[in-house]
């Protein structure tokens, strides 16, 4: 007989998630959660967590693990959002939905730790391969990403809309690279490259100016410190 033991990391993650869940959902809050789960039948339950105490708000509450249902909040039929203090204006998605377009952006400045970007790109392509084969997903990869090259990539999609009248924007931008936290400015930064291959720190405002208003619906950041909070705020990761 062959017995396969579960990796200790998975067990520890569930134990950690269980502590988060028990801390977040206590007494009346837990009963309200259970009632809401039982009554929500026409779609995912929205769980919105807000807190004005920075060290509490910065905890990774997404990893909360419901031991009764044996599921993490972020991997089941729950929309878990944290640090939302004001209403977020809804952006009307484009009507063109015949194809999902993904832009994978890779930034590897000289002198930084080598990334496993090729492996990550391969996993992304493998995950979407059935949809790609059926013409439902399109994946482009931008390597040696500078801010100017990223801007040109998303702007070219916007120009196609103006030139043809058919919307073809990227819906998802998946960033693979390095990040850092500027303690003086109290904000996170992404490390893009310059034309010469050196480090180009890209701040939140720069990234927002490049990506906003382009039809992009989701930005995924695989970079260190990209979710880190400032010490005096709870919503600036």
Secondary structure as UniProt FT lines:
FT   HELIX           8..24
FT   HELIX           27..39
FT   STRAND          45..49
FT   HELIX           54..57
FT   HELIX           61..63
FT   STRAND          65..66
FT   TURN            67..70
FT   STRAND          71..72
FT   HELIX           73..75
FT   STRAND          78..82
FT   STRAND          100..106
FT   TURN            110..111
FT   HELIX           117..133
FT   TURN            134..135
FT   STRAND          137..142
FT   HELIX           147..164
FT   STRAND          172..176
FT   STRAND          178..182
FT   TURN            183..186
FT   STRAND          187..193
FT   TURN            195..196
FT   STRAND          199..202
FT   HELIX           204..211
FT   TURN            212..213
FT   STRAND          218..222
FT   TURN            224..227
FT   TURN            231..232
//
